[in-house]
Amino acid sequence: MARNKHPEETVEKILTVSAKLFMEKGYEHTTLQDIIDDLGGLTKGAIYHHFKGKEEILLAIADRMGEQTEAWMQAIRDDPGLTGAEKLRRMFRASLGNSDQTDLFALAPNMLKNPKLMAILLESMMEDVLPNYMEPVLREAVADGSIRTDYPEELGELLLLLSNVWLNPMIYPATPEKTRRRMELYVQLLRSMGLDLLDQELLDQWEQFCRLSQERL
């Protein structure tokens, strides 16, 4: 049996074609056969050699899209010239303000219909983002006085759960108008704790994410 001498090229091709189809048709309406048909000669076996199914393909696409954001987050976290509060604001901007995030909202499924994907999101949020980014920055902000709280770990959990679940139209669907009201309340809650994280540009970007998600429902 002939072996694939360039597996990384095969993986890249699968991810590129799949992302294109997810963007055009939506994740829910794209079948594995659709992906095979667009791969120009690759067999189902070639796909299953690298991915167990469509779900794993989506996760790989999301990981690839998140590489740049993670690099930005690391650079912000480790910047000695910023206060903890400034780092937190820049992290929110890095997360929301890049084009890959827009693409991810456009191709991603309704998480309520894909509980395994939702579980993976929550696990990543609590086991990676919280301990490696959110919590260290909040503790630094408390130490330098730019944020006042006796509960930095719990505040980090709250920020992540509200922004990634309650305000996430892939998990908690809502009209753009309803989402904006939720965001306005979120901003009020943060400001009541001395956190000014979201400006009008980011609020508008979040509303756009909601519109993209609504178009896929």
N, C-alpha and C positions, 0 to 999 in steps of 0.2 A: 504493500500500500504506500502510495506516495505521501511524504510528510510535507506539511506546510513549513517552508523555510523562513517565512516572514510573518509569524503570528501577530506581531504588533501592528502590521499593516492591515491584517484581516480584522482585528479588533477595532482599529480606527475606522475602517470602512463600515463595519456594522454600526458603530456608534453614530457616525455621520449620517448614514442613510436613515437610521431609526429616529434621530433627532429631527431630521427634515420631515419625516412622515408624522411624527407626533405633533409637530408645529402645524402641519397642513390639515391633518384629519382629527387631531386630538388623540391622547393616549388611549382612551376608552374605545375609540373606533378604529384603531390600528391593530391589525392582527399580525401574528408572527408570519403568516403567509404573505401579507403585504410587504413585510420587510424582506423576505426571501426573494420575492418577485422583483424588488428594486435593487438587489445586490449583484445582478448581472453574472450569474453562474455559480455563486456560492450555494451550497446545499443546506438543508435543515441541520444535517449532522455537523457541518462546519460551525454553524451558530451555536449548537448545543455543546460543542467542544469548549467554547469560551463562556457561555452564559446558560443558566438553567431555564431561562424564559424571559419574557418581555419585562417582567419586574426587575430582574437583575440588570437588564440593558438600561432601563431608566435610571437606576441607582448609579450605574457607571457614568452615564451622561451627567447626572447631577454632581458627582464627585469631580468630574473633569471641569464643569462650569465653576465649581467652588474653589478650585485651586488658586486662582488669582485673588479671590476674596480672602482666603485663608492667609495668603502671603501679606496682604494689606493689614489684616488683623494682627498678625505677629509683629509687623513693623510698628504699628500704632502702640501695641502693648509694651514694646520694649523701648519706646522713644523717651529718653530721659528729660527732654525739654517740655513735656506736657504734664499738666496735672491729671489726676485720676478722672475728674469730671470731663476734662477736654478729651481724654482718650475715649471715654464712653461715648461722647457725642460723635467723634470721628469714626468709631466702630459702627455706630448706627448708620452713618452716611456711607461708609464703605460697603455695608451689607445691602443697603437699599438702592444705592445710587449707581450701580454698574449695569451694563447692558446684559450680562449673562443672567442676572437675577430676573430681568424682564423676560428673557427667553424661557427661563425655567417656569415662570408663572404661566406662560403661554402654552407650554407643552405638558405640564404636570396634570395628573388626574385629580378627581375628587377623592380626598383622602378617606372620607367616611365610607366610600365604597371599596377602599383598599386598606384594610386595617393593618396588614403587615407593613406596608409602607409608612403608615402613621406611627406604628410602634418603633420603626427604625429611626424616624425623624425625632421622636421623643427621646429615644436612647442616645442619639448623637448629641442632642441638645443638653441633656443632663450629664452625660459622661465625657463630653469633649468640650463643647462651648462654655458651659458653666465653670468647670474647674480650671480650664486652660486660658480663658479669656475674661469672662464676665467677673468671676469672683476675685481674681488677682487685681483687676483694675478697680473694683469697688473697694477692696481693702486698702489699696493705695490712695484712693480718693478720701476715704475716712482718715487715713494717716496724715494726709497733707491738708485736710480741712476743707476740701472743695465739695465734699458731700458729708452730710451728717446723718448717720444712722447707727443704731446698735445692732442691726441685723443685715450685714453685708451679704452673707450667703443666701438668706431668705429673700432679700431684695433682688438679688440676681435671678433666683428662681422665678419670682413674680414677674420681672421684666421679660424673661424669656417665654414664660407661659402665656402672658397676655399678648405679646407681639407675634409669637409663632403659632398660637392656637386660636385664641379669641379673635384676634385681628386677621387671621389667615383665611382668606376666602376659599382656599382649597380644603379647609377643615370645617369652617363655620361659615357657610355661604350666606351672602347678604348682597343687597343692591349697593351700588356705589354710594348712594345717599346714606344708607344705614351704616355702611362702613365708615363714612366720614364722621358720623355722629359718635361712633365708637372710638375713633381716633381722637376726636376732640376731648372726649372724656378721659382717654388715656393720657393725653397731654396735661389735662387739668390735674389728674392724680399724680403724675410725675412732678409737676411744678409745686404741688402741695408738699412734696418731700424735698424740694430744692433742686430738682433735676429738670434742666431745660435741654432736652435731647433732640426734639424734632422741630424743624422750621417749616415754613409754608411749602417750600420746594419738595421736602421729603413727604409731607402730607399729601401733596398732589401726586407724587410718585406712587405712594401706597394706594391711592384711589385708582390710579391707572392699573395697578396690579389686579385690583378687584374687578375692573372692567374686563381685563383679559381673561380672568378666570371665569367670569359670568358668560363670556362668549363661548366657552367650552362646555358649559352645562347643557 
